[in-house]
Amino acid sequence: MRFTAALVILVLCTAACAQSAADAPPKPEPKSVTVPMTLSHDRVVIDVDVRRPDGTMQRVHAWVDNGNPDLYMSRRLAAGPFSCDGQLCSVVPPVEMSIGAMTIPLAGKNRGAGIREAWVPANDSGPIAPGLDAEINIPSSVLRNYDVLFDYPDHKFTIAKPATLKFNGVQAKASVSPKNGLIQIPSQIERNKFNLGLDLGSPISFLSGELFDKLSATHPGWPRLTGAIGPANISGSADEPNWKLMRVDRLQYGPLYLSDVAVVSFPKDRTAFFEKRAGVSTAGLLGSEAVLNYRVGLDYARSIVYFDIGRTFKFPDFDVIGLTLRPEDDGRFTIIGITDNGGKLSVPQGQNGVQVGDQLLAVDGIPVPGSTMGQVWLMLGGSPGKERTLTLMRASSQFTAVATVQHFLGETQENDKSKGKSHKN
């Protein structure tokens, strides 16, 4: 009898507790979240949960791209119907994604949302960005609704409700487009004033062709080369083997003084395209390669960018094998250019060497297909003089060639005189 009474009491208590739990209000979302970030070819990648059309959540890698207002996603995440035009298709975007415990609205009627369409590759296996392991990006049109912190030294990414984060470092008053969240910062090179965008989704910095050529003519001692290698080899576009690169001695970016900044010459049509999207005149953009020593805070609500230095390491960004690569949709890598290093062959060429059109299969025995662009460039980098064995495929024949890591785009002559100076300060 006592046992029966105790059992009844236990059942009633359990039911009461269950009802209390059901009636309890849901925990409020945090005002900020910090998650680990991975640098893939100097581009920030984090884990997010995307709500699929059937209501389920899918965890994927996301590329944090504050320099692009458009939303891209893989076909695997997208729900048809697809409206295709060339290499891209338009689809209805997901309603939301979650970063940590924070829900980020993307589309629909939710506050802070407003993206009307997403873009997916026409090819089923095509990535949202060549050589990048990500199934969705987080564009500037979404980031502008938050406080954002890119902590490069500690590999952390923070996103928070507006006016939540306490930023550190020097401040730069920025121009933020109310239309798409793109950022421009007043800059100077040799007392010439202009705007430069902040694009941490780009691994390299760009200057307009006109400004690039003017500086190149004025400073013949500044290191330069032709051909996109290392962080400048972004997507393997057809024009990358002809890109002009140069290292600028000193660049003032808001309150920040940067030295030995590697830049690429922007074609006139690309400059016009970026200027139109920015909504103000611009002479180019600063990419992530120039600020890898910093914690970069974006206070969109107050139009302020913060730069907090976290280290003074000098990155060997162009100590690599002199190849320009194109990542293919099926995971292969094609050699589309061979860099000339001051009139000397950067890799052995010819019948028994490397030729444009060869497929790069492995570096020192490590397979290349299926790797990201960043992983391949880590394989191709190292100390100058280091030999790398390249396994290549040409016309169904596999062979090897030995190439040597070289120091491309060395420091400017002016900064060579200042020993120990970091070009990231």
C-alpha positions in Angstrom: 0.0 0.0 0.0 2.8 2.4 0.9 4.6 1.4 -2.3 1.4 2.2 -4.3 1.0 5.6 -2.7 4.7 6.5 -3.3 4.4 5.5 -6.9 1.3 7.7 -7.4 3.2 10.6 -5.8 6.2 10.0 -8.0 4.1 10.0 -11.1 2.3 13.2 -10.1 5.6 14.9 -9.4 7.1 13.8 -12.7 4.0 15.1 -14.5 4.2 18.4 -12.7 7.8 18.8 -13.4 7.2 18.1 -17.1 4.4 20.6 -17.2 6.6 23.2 -15.5 9.3 22.6 -18.1 6.8 22.9 -20.9 5.5 26.2 -19.4 9.0 27.6 -18.9 9.8 30.4 -21.3 12.6 29.6 -23.8 16.1 30.8 -23.0 16.8 34.1 -24.6 19.4 34.1 -27.3 22.8 35.5 -26.4 23.6 39.0 -27.5 27.0 37.8 -28.9 28.7 34.5 -29.8 32.3 33.7 -30.5 33.2 30.7 -32.6 36.5 29.2 -33.9 37.5 30.3 -37.4 39.7 28.6 -40.0 41.8 30.6 -42.4 41.5 29.0 -45.9 43.8 30.9 -48.3 43.5 33.9 -45.8 39.7 33.7 -46.0 37.6 33.2 -42.9 35.6 30.0 -42.7 33.3 29.1 -39.7 30.7 26.4 -39.0 27.0 27.4 -39.2 23.7 25.6 -39.1 21.4 26.4 -42.1 17.7 25.8 -41.9 16.8 23.7 -45.0 13.5 24.0 -46.8 12.1 21.0 -45.0 12.8 22.6 -41.6 15.8 20.5 -40.7 19.1 22.1 -39.8 22.3 21.3 -41.7 25.8 22.1 -40.4 28.1 23.4 -43.1 31.1 25.5 -43.6 30.4 29.2 -44.2 32.7 31.8 -45.8 32.5 35.2 -44.0 32.7 37.7 -46.8 32.2 41.3 -45.8 33.3 42.5 -49.3 30.4 40.9 -51.2 26.7 41.8 -50.6 25.3 38.7 -52.5 24.4 35.4 -50.9 25.9 32.2 -52.5 25.1 28.6 -51.6 25.6 25.1 -52.8 22.9 23.3 -54.8 22.8 20.7 -52.0 21.5 23.4 -49.6 19.2 25.1 -52.1 15.6 24.4 -52.8 14.4 24.6 -56.4 13.1 25.8 -58.7 16.4 27.1 -60.2 16.4 30.0 -62.6 19.7 29.6 -64.4 21.7 32.1 -66.5 25.1 31.0 -67.6 27.2 29.7 -64.6 24.8 30.8 -61.8 21.2 30.0 -60.9 18.9 32.1 -58.8 16.9 30.5 -55.9 14.9 31.5 -52.9 17.4 31.9 -50.0 17.2 30.0 -46.7 15.1 31.8 -44.0 17.9 31.7 -41.4 21.2 30.3 -40.2 22.6 29.8 -36.7 26.1 30.8 -35.6 26.6 29.2 -32.2 23.4 29.8 -30.3 22.5 33.0 -32.3 20.0 32.9 -35.0 20.9 35.0 -38.1 17.9 35.9 -40.3 18.6 35.7 -44.0 15.3 36.2 -45.8 11.5 36.6 -45.2 9.9 38.9 -42.7 12.3 38.5 -39.8 13.9 41.6 -38.5 17.3 42.2 -40.0 16.6 40.0 -43.0 15.9 41.1 -46.5 17.9 39.0 -49.0 15.5 38.3 -51.8 17.6 35.7 -53.8 20.5 33.5 -53.4 22.9 32.3 -56.1 24.0 28.7 -56.7 26.3 27.2 -59.3 24.7 25.8 -62.4 27.0 22.8 -62.1 25.8 20.3 -59.4 29.3 19.9 -58.1 30.4 23.5 -58.5 31.7 25.3 -55.3 30.4 28.7 -54.3 34.0 29.9 -54.7 36.7 28.1 -56.6 39.0 26.1 -54.3 37.1 27.0 -51.1 35.5 24.4 -48.8 32.3 26.3 -48.0 28.6 25.7 -48.9 27.3 29.2 -48.1 28.7 32.6 -47.5 27.8 35.3 -45.0 27.7 38.5 -47.1 28.0 42.2 -46.1 24.2 42.6 -46.5 23.8 40.3 -43.5 26.8 41.3 -41.4 25.9 45.0 -41.5 23.1 44.3 -39.0 25.6 43.3 -36.3 28.8 44.0 -34.5 31.5 41.8 -36.0 35.1 40.9 -34.9 37.7 39.1 -37.0 40.3 37.9 -34.5 43.1 36.7 -36.8 45.8 36.1 -34.1 43.6 33.9 -32.0 41.5 32.4 -34.9 38.2 33.5 -33.5 35.1 35.1 -35.0 32.5 37.1 -33.0 29.1 38.3 -34.1 26.9 40.3 -31.8 23.8 42.5 -31.6 24.5 46.2 -32.4 26.2 48.2 -29.7 27.1 45.0 -27.8 30.8 44.5 -28.4 33.5 46.5 -26.7 36.1 47.0 -29.4 39.8 47.8 -28.9 42.5 49.3 -31.0 42.7 52.4 -33.2 39.6 53.7 -34.9 38.9 54.4 -38.6 35.8 56.4 -39.5 34.4 54.5 -42.5 31.8 55.0 -45.2 29.3 52.1 -45.0 26.9 51.7 -47.8 23.3 51.8 -46.5 22.3 49.7 -49.4 24.6 46.7 -49.0 27.0 47.2 -46.1 30.2 47.6 -48.2 32.9 49.5 -46.3 35.3 52.3 -47.6 38.0 53.9 -45.6 39.9 57.1 -46.3 43.5 56.2 -47.3 46.7 57.8 -48.5 49.7 56.8 -50.5 52.4 59.5 -50.6 49.9 62.2 -49.6 47.5 61.3 -52.3 44.1 60.8 -50.8 41.4 58.3 -51.9 39.1 55.6 -50.6 40.0 52.0 -50.3 37.4 49.3 -49.5 37.8 46.8 -46.7 37.3 43.3 -48.2 38.4 40.6 -45.7 36.8 38.0 -48.1 39.7 38.8 -50.5 43.1 37.2 -49.7 44.9 40.0 -51.5 44.7 43.8 -51.9 43.9 45.6 -55.2 44.6 49.1 -56.6 43.1 50.6 -59.7 45.2 50.2 -62.8 45.7 53.9 -63.1 47.0 54.3 -59.6 49.1 51.1 -59.8 50.8 52.2 -63.0 51.5 55.7 -61.6 53.2 54.3 -58.5 55.0 51.7 -60.5 56.5 54.4 -62.8 57.5 56.6 -59.9 59.1 53.8 -57.9 61.0 51.4 -60.1 62.7 49.9 -57.1 59.5 48.5 -55.6 59.3 44.7 -56.2 56.9 43.6 -58.8 56.1 40.5 -60.9 53.5 39.3 -63.5 51.4 36.3 -62.6 49.1 35.5 -59.7 50.8 33.3 -57.2 50.3 32.6 -53.5 47.5 34.7 -52.0 47.0 36.5 -55.3 46.0 33.3 -57.0 42.3 33.6 -56.0 40.1 31.7 -58.4 42.2 30.7 -61.4 40.5 33.1 -63.8 41.8 33.3 -67.3 43.5 36.7 -66.7 45.3 35.8 -63.5 48.5 34.7 -65.3 48.8 38.2 -66.6 48.0 40.1 -63.3 50.5 42.7 -62.3 51.7 42.5 -58.7 53.7 45.1 -56.7 54.7 45.7 -53.1 53.8 49.2 -51.9 56.4 50.7 -49.5 53.9 52.4 -47.2 50.1 52.8 -47.2 48.0 54.8 -44.7 44.7 53.1 -44.1 42.6 55.4 -41.9 44.9 55.7 -38.8 46.8 52.6 -39.7 50.2 52.7 -41.3 51.0 49.5 -43.3 54.3 48.8 -45.0 55.3 46.4 -47.8 51.7 45.8 -48.8 51.3 43.4 -51.7 48.7 44.8 -54.3 47.3 43.6 -57.6 46.5 46.0 -60.5 42.7 46.2 -61.0 41.5 46.3 -64.6 39.5 49.4 -65.4 36.2 47.5 -65.8 36.6 45.8 -62.4 37.4 49.1 -60.7 34.2 50.6 -62.2 32.2 47.6 -61.0 33.4 47.8 -57.4 33.0 51.6 -57.4 29.4 51.2 -58.5 28.6 48.7 -55.8 30.4 50.8 -53.1 28.4 53.9 -54.1 31.4 56.2 -53.7 34.7 56.7 -55.6 37.3 54.1 -54.7 40.8 53.3 -55.7 40.7 49.6 -54.8 40.5 47.5 -51.7 42.5 46.2 -48.8 42.4 42.4 -48.5 43.0 40.1 -45.5 46.7 39.5 -46.3 47.5 43.0 -45.1 45.9 42.7 -41.7 46.6 39.1 -40.5 48.3 40.5 -37.4 45.2 42.3 -36.3 41.8 41.9 -34.6 39.6 43.8 -37.0 36.3 45.0 -35.5 33.4 46.2 -37.6 30.9 48.6 -35.8 28.4 48.9 -38.6 25.9 51.0 -36.6 28.5 53.7 -35.9 30.4 53.3 -39.2 33.7 52.7 -37.4 36.4 50.0 -38.0 38.8 49.1 -35.3 42.3 47.7 -35.7 43.8 46.0 -32.6 47.3 44.6 -33.2 47.8 41.2 -31.8 51.3 40.2 -33.1 54.1 41.4 -35.2 54.9 38.3 -37.2 56.2 38.8 -40.7 54.4 36.4 -43.0 56.4 34.7 -45.8 53.4 35.3 -48.1 55.2 34.9 -51.4 57.9 32.2 -50.6 56.3 29.6 -53.0 56.6 27.7 -56.2 55.9 30.0 -59.1 52.7 28.6 -60.5 49.3 30.0 -61.2 46.5 27.4 -60.6 42.9 26.9 -61.6 40.8 24.8 -59.2 38.3 22.7 -61.2 34.8 21.7 -60.2 35.8 18.1 -59.8 38.6 18.9 -57.3 41.5 18.8 -59.8 44.0 21.7 -60.2 45.2 22.8 -63.6 48.4 24.9 -64.1 47.4 28.0 -66.1 50.6 30.1 -65.7 54.3 29.9 -64.8 55.8 33.0 -63.2 59.0 34.6 -64.5 61.1 35.6 -61.5 63.3 38.4 -62.7 64.0 36.8 -66.1 64.8 33.4 -64.5 62.6 30.3 -64.9 60.8 29.8 -61.6 60.1 26.1 -62.4 61.7 23.7 -64.9 59.8 23.9 -68.1 59.6 22.0 -71.4 59.0 18.4 -72.4 60.4 17.0 -69.1 59.3 20.0 -67.0 56.1 21.9 -66.3 53.8 23.2 -69.0 50.7 25.3 -69.0 47.7 22.9 -69.1 49.4 20.2 -66.9 47.3 18.8 -64.0 48.9 19.0 -60.6 48.4 15.6 -58.9 50.6 15.8 -55.8 53.3 17.8 -54.0 56.0 15.8 -52.3 53.7 12.8 -52.6 50.7 14.5 -50.9 47.6 14.2 -53.2 46.2 17.5 -54.5 42.8 16.7 -55.9 40.0 17.5 -53.5 42.1 20.0 -51.5 41.3 23.6 -51.1 43.3 26.4 -52.7 44.8 27.3 -49.4 45.9 23.7 -48.7 47.6 23.5 -52.1 49.5 26.8 -51.5 50.7 25.6 -48.1 52.1 22.5 -49.9 53.8 24.8 -52.5 55.3 27.1 -49.9 58.3 26.9 -47.7 61.7 28.3 -47.1 63.4 29.7 -50.3 65.7 27.0 -51.8 63.4 24.2 -50.6 62.8 21.6 -53.3 59.3 20.3 -54.0 58.6 17.2 -56.1 55.6 17.9 -58.3 53.6 14.9 -59.6 52.0 16.0 -62.9 49.6 14.6 -65.5 49.8 15.5 -69.2 47.9 13.8 -72.0 47.1 10.8 -69.7 50.9 10.4 -68.8 52.0 10.9 -65.3 55.5 12.2 -64.4 57.4 14.2 -61.8 59.4 17.4 -61.9 61.4 19.1 -59.1 60.8 22.8 -58.5 62.4 25.1 -56.0 60.7 27.5 -53.6 61.7 31.1 -54.4 61.3 34.4 -52.6 59.0 36.4 -54.9 58.0 40.0 -54.4 60.6 40.8 -51.8 60.5 43.8 -49.5 60.8 47.3 -50.9 64.3 48.8 -51.0 63.3 51.6 -48.6 62.2 49.0 -46.0 65.2 46.8 -46.5 67.3 49.5 -44.8 65.1 49.2 -41.7 66.1 45.8 -40.3 63.5 44.1 -38.2 60.6 46.2 -39.4 57.4 44.2 -39.9 55.3 44.9 -43.0 52.2 44.1 -41.0 52.6 47.0 -38.5 
